[in-house]
Amino acid sequence: MNVHSHLLPAMPPHLIVAPTEPTLSERHIRILDAAEHVFARAGFHTATMQDVAAEAGMSPGNLYRYFNSKDAIIAGMAERDRSTIAADFAALCPSRGPLLDQLEELGRKHLVHQPREKAVIALQIWAEAARNEDMARMCAGIEETLIGGLVAALSEAKRTGELPADLDEQSFLLAISMMADGFFCRRAIESSFDADVGADVLFRSMRALAHAMPLPATQMQSMETQS
């Protein structure tokens, strides 16, 4: 099942971005991992390239060979996440079981099994995107990859009869994306937040909504008329 990657906006040309997975070099991976630790601990604006270099165990001069700025590192982090999401959705397949089970597995992978610092960084990125157009475009790229994969998966689940044919996909996607964003915010802000309990609530809600959000009657009538 292909993700709608053609919808993605172009990355700002002045940012030197690491190659996408699985072609990331060991050095790129080390730098991005180090940057995540540093940014989660100190924040984007306080952290310096020297801090990232020290965390990665290399000289600042060597670091600049791979990324020319903190913004470029952030772009590399965002692209790595987008690439991972795209690969995960490409692996969705009816032969692997019910779609909602597969979506829950993916959700737990990205929301629960990742370290809390990923949520902290996501919150910083969202805040920065409110005033930084380059960051906003990177966020849009990740969101469109996610939505593209979900749209393709939902269409297949409706075709096979797992989900209702009259499911309001747009409203359903909006609802679960807002819930997932709220989950990330709670996990980032509250150190005592129980991610497992929160995930149970989130995915029970997802399953209930999938069978409780039909298209408005007028829209269904219009679709039936067109068909």
N, C-alpha and C positions, 0 to 999 in steps of 0.2 A: 504494500500500500504506500503510495508516494506522498510525501509531504509537499504542500504547495510552496516550494522554495522560490518559485519565480515571483512571488509577491513581495519578497524582501527588498527593503530600500538599500541603496548602495551605501557602503561605509564611507565616511568622510575621507577624501583623498589625502589629507595631510597627516593622517594617523598611520603609523607603521604597525600593522597588526600581525600577530603570529599566524602561521598557517593553521588551517582547521584540522581537527582530529580526523583520521588517526595519524596525520603527517607531522604533528607537533614533535619537535626534537626534544631530547631529554633536557636540554638547557632551557628551552622555552617553558616546558612543564615546571621545571624547578623555579623559574622566575615567577610564573603565574601563581604557583602554590605559595611561594614566599610573600608575594604581594597580597594575597588574600589574608594571610596571617597578620601582616602589618596593617592593612587597611581596616580590618575588623578591630584590631587593638587600638589604633591611633586615629583612624578616620582619614579620609582622602586628603583633606586640606592640611592636616598636621603632619602626616607622613611625608617623607622625602624619598627621592630616588636613592639617596645614600642608605636610608633605612631598609629599603627593599634589597639593595645590593648586599648589605650586611646579613640580612635574613637568608638570602640565597647563597651566601658564602662565596661572593665574587667581588671584584673591584667595581666601583661606579663606572669606570671607563669601559669595562667589559659589558656591563649591563646596557650601556647606551648603544652597543653594537646590535642589540636585539630589539630594544624599545627606545624611542627618542624622547619620551615624556611619560608622566604619570597617566595622562589621558590615553596614550597609546597602550599602556599596560591595561587600563580599564577596558579599552576596546578589545584587547586580546582576551580578557576574562569573559566579556560578554559574548564574543564570538565562540569561545570554547563551550559556554553554556548552551548557546543556540545550536551548535553542531551536535552536542550530546542529545538535546531534546529532539532534533530532527531524526537522529539515528534511532532513538527509542520509539518514536511514532512510526518510523518506517518498518520496525519489527513487529508492529501489531498485525495479528493475523487470525482469522476466524478459527483456524485449526488449533490454535493455542487455548481455546476456551472462550467463555462469554466476554464480550467487550468490556463490560463494567468491571469484571474481575481484573482484566488486564490494565484498565485505567487506574484502578485502585492500587495495583502493584507499582505502576509508574509513579503515582502520586506519593506513595509512601517512600519510594526511592528518593524523590527530589525534595519532599517536604520534611520527612522524618529521619531518614537514614543518613542524610548529609549533616555535617557538623553545624552547630548553631551559628557559627560565624558566617555561613553562607547567607542566612537570613539577615544578619546584621549588615552585611555588604549590600544585599538587595535593597534594604531600606535606604542606605546611603545613595545608591544609584538612583532610586526613584526620586529622592529629594533633589538630587543634582539635576535630574532630567526636567524638573519643573522650571529651571532657569538656563539650561544648557541644551541648545538645539542638537548638538552632536550626540549627547547622551540620550536625548529623547528619541533620536533615530535608532540608536542601538537598542533601547527598550522596545521600540516598535518592531524591530526585527525579530527579537525573541518572542514577543507576543504574537506576531503574525505566523511564526513557525509553529507555535503552540496551537493557535486557533486553526491553522491549516490542517494540522494533523488530526485535531479533534473533529473537524468538519468531515474529513474523509472517513474517519472511523465511525462517526454517527450515521453517515449515509449507508455504510455497509451494514451496520447493526439494524437499521430500519429495513433494509432490503431483505435481511435474513429473518426478520420477525422478532428479534430479541428486544427491540425497542418499538414503541408505538409508531405507526406510520404518520400520525398527526402530531408528533412531538414538535414543539416550538423550539427548534434548534437554536435560534438566535437568543431567545430569552434564557434557555437552559445554559448555554455557554457563558452568557453574561453573569448568571447567578453563580455558577461554580468558579468562574475566574475571580469574582469578587470575594467569595468565601476563601479561596486559596490565598489571595492577597492578604486578607485579614489574618489568616493563619500565620503567614510569614511575619506580619507586623507583630502579632502577639509573641511569637517565638523570639523575635529579635529584641523586643523591649522587656519582656518578663523572663528573667533568668530562671524562675521557678516554674515556667509554663510546662505542662506535661504534654509533650508532642504526641505521644501514643494515644492518650485520651482525646486530644483535640482531633487527631486524624480519624478516630472512630466516629466522632460526631460528624466530621466533614463528609466522610464517605457514606455514612448512613443517609445523610441529607442528599447527597448526589444521587443515590439509588432511588430515593423517594421522589425527587424532583423529576427524574427521567420518566416517571409514570404519572406525573401530576401536573405537567405543563403542556397541555394541548394547544394547538394553534387556535386563535379566535375563530368562531364559527364562520364569520364573514370571509376570512382568508381561506378557510378550508373549502367553502363553497366556490370561491373564485378559482382555486386550484382544480377542483373537480370539473368546473365548467371548461377550463382550458384544456384539460386532458380529454 
